[in-house]
Amino acid sequence: MNITLEKQNPTNARLRVQLAEADYAPKVDEQIKEYSKKAQIKGFRPGKVPAGMIRKMYGKSLLVDAINKLLHESVNNYIKENKIKILGEPLPERVENIDWDTQKEFDFSYELGLLPEFELNLGETASVEGYKVEVDDATISEAYEHMQRQFGTTTNPETSEENDYLYGELKQLDGDFKTTTLLPINKIVNGKENFIGKKKGDVISFDLQQAFNNDASAINHVTGAGKEKAAELKGTFEFTVENINRTESAPMDQEFFDKIFGKDAVKSREEFDEKVKETIAENYKEEAEKVLNHQIVDKLVKETQIDIPRDFLKKWLLAANEGKLTQEQIDENIENYEKELRWSMIRNKVVEENDLKVSNEEVINRTKEKMMAQFNLPEVSEELAESLNQFADNYLRQDNGKNYINEYEAILAEKVIERLKEKMTVVEKTVSAEEFRNMTF
């Protein structure tokens, strides 16, 4: 057997495999012997079928099978032993006019997409913007209003007032956007009077952007279209009133406190105020952390110079997703596929250079923590500890260990991000909660 690598350029190569009869013949003979032992052919006792008859009947299919297995094993071993970093899998090139009956020597070739070496810029110039969100009184008041409405008493009056919610269909007159939504009258900035005094069946025409003073966050909340799409929803809209919801706010008493935070978690208005502010601040801190992680990934993907074998990537995606992706879909989304590939390469480089690892104990503990959070268990008694261990073990074994792999990869991704934060400069910017909500990332 002769295997040679022919580099065409830094990101593309051809792997050529030449087979002689001595390379595959022993494999074929071995399979013929196995067939002889198992074959059931009329006129012969089991295990006594002559090898010559098996060769005559099944020789060609056994030859093809043996060569395919030999090629797969040899190509993979060659790539591994020579530490060739490739994209996806080798793609076999079409071989014309093979005569399986008489041909003794074979020549096969595979197309390879090579992953190039690259450098990460993680020095002093590698900076990324992070956010510290200040929780203001307006944000806390809005949270109170939401909670008091959530646990308040709702009625459906005939005529709308300023603090009511209108339920109905919202549609764009000069466009195709349409949705059923709950519209808060008190959140309308301009033209609020047009929504007061309305009844079921009334139709209100208004400029969506003007009504909410071009606040993408508020428009997104009403339309559910997403911040980017919400900013594009312009022109006149019609709202058809189907119902009017009026909620009498729940009183700030111990029963209300218990509904929000659990039985006797807070026992006074002062404790409640502090707990609400602490919870909101923690939520924004988590959101800001997610944004920072996204900024880090986005910056490195954009600024790290990596030559991607685009043509090979397209071919491999089509072959690997046969029947699931069309060539048109791949062409349309190739930039997103390249971004995913770049980040995968960057992540693997950080793992390799920093020797990052995830232990089995970490995977199990993370799984148990998620289960405890799901059932709102702050801690587990000794009686339940063994059951929790069993639940976690069963979960991680499901789908042939797929859940285990997912948990492992999630923890490893977190470690990569944390290591990058240590090496990059995070420039923290203080913003209000409203400013943060209106940002697009």
Secondary structure, DSSP 8 states (H G I E B T S, - for coil): -EEEEEEEETTEEEEEEEE-HHHHHHHHHHHHHHHHHH---TTS-TT---HHHHHHHHHHHHHHHHHHHHHHHHHHHHHHHTT--BSS--EE-------TTT---EEEEEEEEB--------STT-EEEEEEEE--HHHHHHHHHHHHHHTSEEE--SS--TT-EEEEEEEETTSS-EEEEEEEGGG--S-GGGGTT--TT-EEEEEHHHHTTT-HHHHHHHH-S-HHHHHH--SEEEEEEEEEEEEE---SSHHHHHHHH-TTS--SHHHHHHHHHHHHHHHHHHHHHHHHHHHHHHHHHHHS-----HHHHHHHHHHHTTTT--HHHHHHTHHHHHHHHHHHHHHHHHHHHHT----HHHHHHHHHHHHHHHTT-SS--HHHHHHHHHHHHHHHHHHHHHHHHHHHHHHHHHHHHHHHHHHSEEEEEEEEHHHHHH---
